[in-house]
């Protein structure tokens, strides 16, 4: 299957680092121009943009907090002003702080849902409105997590936010078929990203790689390639589905 994105424009939230960067690079390799969104890592965002340009594609960098609807509307408007249209939206931004349930801070719980759930909603709706206005269809992809169905300890805010994202995405897919806008979900497993260093030491990460059934952790490119396929015309008949990309970590053992 040829995951060709030639002539497409993608906006990817939280794409300064990690999985978002992997999506940006792989989509650029497939021919898409990319809007790189970031919240708090401007230098990393510029590096992602440079990597997109190294693939021969155009890149736009836009700062914005996805929990702020005005910022998300601006993100879409800036993309369309720069490139003329919007074809792909990847809802990737998240926030997570792990705490035992009895110690969860209400503000941290709210921030987790504001960014992870509401940020995904804002990006999906703003992008879908633009795509519907264009009248040529499009693709919206939610980056979820195996946390959506695996109740990992000390991660209730994040687990619940991602579970909400999954069901929201499938419902949006049902709503948008008449506009030929496909909506899908990727559930990454344990991926080797800078964000993982918030929750695990380097020794723990390397041990996780050894014990993963596939013998390694996932990479941002693994997720980027899956995202590129799902957002390409090669996946034209796929909407409302969830793809778990986890190296077998969720298989019973």
C-alpha positions in Angstrom: 0.0 0.0 0.0 1.4 3.4 -1.0 0.7 5.9 1.9 1.1 8.9 -0.4 0.3 12.3 1.1 1.5 14.4 -1.9 -0.4 17.7 -1.9 -1.9 17.2 1.6 -1.5 19.6 4.5 -1.4 18.2 8.1 -1.6 20.0 11.4 -0.2 18.0 14.3 -0.7 19.2 17.9 2.2 18.7 20.3 4.6 17.9 17.5 7.7 19.5 18.9 8.9 16.2 20.3 8.1 12.5 20.7 5.2 10.9 18.9 4.0 14.2 17.4 7.5 14.8 15.8 7.4 11.2 14.5 4.1 11.9 12.8 5.4 15.2 11.3 8.5 13.5 9.9 6.8 10.5 8.4 4.0 12.6 6.9 6.6 14.9 5.3 8.3 11.9 3.9 5.0 10.9 2.3 4.7 14.3 0.7 2.6 16.4 3.2 3.3 20.0 4.3 3.0 20.3 8.1 2.0 22.7 10.7 4.0 22.0 13.8 2.2 23.0 17.0 3.9 23.3 20.4 3.1 24.7 23.8 6.4 25.0 25.7 9.3 23.7 23.7 10.0 26.3 20.9 13.5 25.1 20.1 12.3 21.6 19.7 9.4 22.8 17.5 11.8 24.6 15.2 13.9 21.4 15.0 10.9 19.4 14.0 10.1 22.0 11.3 13.7 21.8 10.1 13.3 18.0 9.8 10.1 18.4 7.8 11.9 20.8 5.4 14.8 18.4 5.1 12.2 16.0 3.5 11.5 18.7 0.9 8.2 19.9 2.4 7.0 23.2 3.9 6.6 23.6 7.6 4.8 26.2 9.7 5.4 26.6 13.5 2.5 27.8 15.6 2.6 28.1 19.4 -0.7 27.4 21.2 -2.3 25.7 24.2 -4.8 23.2 22.8 -7.0 23.5 25.9 -7.7 27.1 24.7 -10.3 27.1 21.9 -9.2 30.4 20.6 -5.6 29.2 20.3 -6.8 26.1 18.4 -9.0 28.2 16.0 -5.9 30.3 15.4 -3.9 27.2 14.6 -6.3 26.2 11.9 -6.6 29.7 10.5 -2.8 30.1 10.4 -2.5 26.8 8.6 -5.1 27.6 6.0 -3.6 31.1 5.5 -0.2 29.6 4.9 -1.1 26.6 2.8 -4.6 27.3 1.4 -6.3 24.2 2.8 -6.3 21.6 5.6 -6.5 17.9 4.9 -5.2 16.1 8.0 -5.4 16.8 11.7 -3.6 14.8 14.3 -4.8 15.3 17.8 -1.7 14.3 19.8 -1.3 16.7 22.7 -1.5 15.4 26.2 -0.8 16.2 29.8 -0.2 13.7 32.6 1.0 13.7 36.2 0.9 10.4 38.0 -0.4 10.3 41.6 -2.1 7.7 43.8 -5.9 8.2 43.6 -6.1 9.3 47.2 -3.6 12.0 46.5 -4.8 13.3 43.2 -4.9 17.1 43.0 -8.1 18.4 41.5 -6.3 21.0 39.5 -4.0 18.4 38.0 -7.0 16.2 37.2 -8.6 19.2 35.5 -5.5 20.1 33.5 -5.1 16.5 32.3 -8.6 16.5 30.9 -8.4 20.1 29.6 -5.4 19.2 27.4 -5.8 15.5 26.7 -9.6 15.3 26.2 -10.8 18.8 25.6 -7.7 19.7 23.5 -8.5 16.8 21.3 -12.1 17.9 21.0 -11.1 21.5 20.1 -8.6 20.4 17.4 -11.0 17.8 15.9 -13.9 20.2 15.7 -12.0 23.1 14.4 -10.3 21.0 11.8 -13.6 19.2 10.8 -15.4 22.5 10.3 -12.6 23.6 8.0 -12.7 20.3 6.1 -16.5 20.4 5.8 -16.3 23.9 4.4 -13.7 22.9 1.9 -16.0 20.0 0.8 -13.2 17.6 -0.2 -13.1 15.3 2.8 -10.2 14.8 5.1 -8.7 12.7 7.9 -8.7 13.2 11.7 -6.5 11.0 13.8 -6.5 10.8 17.6 -3.3 9.6 19.3 -4.7 7.7 22.3 -3.0 5.1 24.4 -3.3 1.6 25.8 -4.0 3.4 29.0 -7.5 3.9 27.5 -8.3 0.3 28.4 -5.5 -0.8 30.8 -6.1 0.7 34.2 -2.5 1.5 35.1 -1.9 2.3 38.7 -1.5 6.0 39.7 -2.7 7.2 36.3 -6.4 7.6 36.8 -6.7 11.2 35.2 -4.7 10.2 32.1 -6.4 6.7 31.8 -9.9 8.3 32.0 -9.0 11.1 29.6 -7.7 8.7 27.0 -10.7 6.4 27.4 -12.9 9.4 26.8 -10.9 10.3 23.7 -11.4 6.8 22.2 -15.2 6.9 22.5 -15.4 10.5 21.4 -13.4 9.7 18.3 -15.7 6.8 17.2 -18.7 9.0 17.8 -17.2 11.8 15.7 -16.4 9.3 13.0 -20.1 8.4 12.9 -21.1 12.0 12.6 -18.7 12.9 9.9 -19.2 10.2 7.3 -21.5 12.4 5.3 -18.7 14.9 4.9 -16.2 12.1 3.8 -14.1 13.0 6.8 -12.5 9.8 8.2 -11.7 9.6 11.9 -9.5 7.0 13.5 -7.5 6.3 16.6 -4.0 5.0 17.3 -3.3 3.5 20.7 0.5 3.4 21.3 2.0 1.1 23.8 5.3 1.9 25.5 7.1 4.3 23.2 10.6 5.6 23.7 10.0 9.4 23.9 11.2 12.3 26.1 7.9 12.3 28.0 8.6 8.8 29.3 11.4 10.2 31.3 8.9 11.9 33.5 7.7 8.6 34.9 10.6 6.1 34.6 14.4 6.1 35.0 16.6 5.2 32.1 17.3 1.8 33.8 13.5 1.2 34.0 13.0 2.2 30.4 15.8 -0.2 29.2 14.4 -3.0 31.3 10.9 -2.3 29.8 12.5 -2.7 26.3 14.0 -6.0 27.3 10.7 -7.4 28.7 8.5 -6.1 25.9 7.3 -9.1 23.8 8.8 -7.5 20.6 12.2 -7.0 22.4 12.2 -3.3 22.2 10.2 -0.2 22.9 8.3 1.5 20.1 9.7 4.5 18.4 8.2 7.8 17.3 8.7 6.6 13.7 6.6 3.4 14.4 3.7 5.6 15.4 4.4 8.1 12.6 4.3 5.4 9.9 1.0 4.0 11.2 -0.4 7.5 11.4 0.7 8.3 7.8 -1.1 5.2 6.5 -4.3 5.9 8.4 -4.4 9.5 7.1 -3.6 8.5 3.5 -5.9 7.5 0.6 -4.6 3.9 1.0 -6.9 3.8 4.1 -9.9 5.4 2.4 -12.3 2.7 3.6 -11.1 2.9 7.2 -13.0 5.1 9.6 -14.1 4.8 13.2 -11.4 2.2 13.9 -8.7 1.8 16.6 -5.2 0.6 15.8 -3.1 -0.6 18.7 0.6 -0.2 18.0 2.3 -1.7 21.0 4.8 -4.5 20.1 2.5 -7.0 21.8 2.6 -5.5 25.2 -1.1 -5.9 25.7 -1.2 -9.6 24.7 -1.9 -12.0 27.5 1.2 -13.7 28.8 
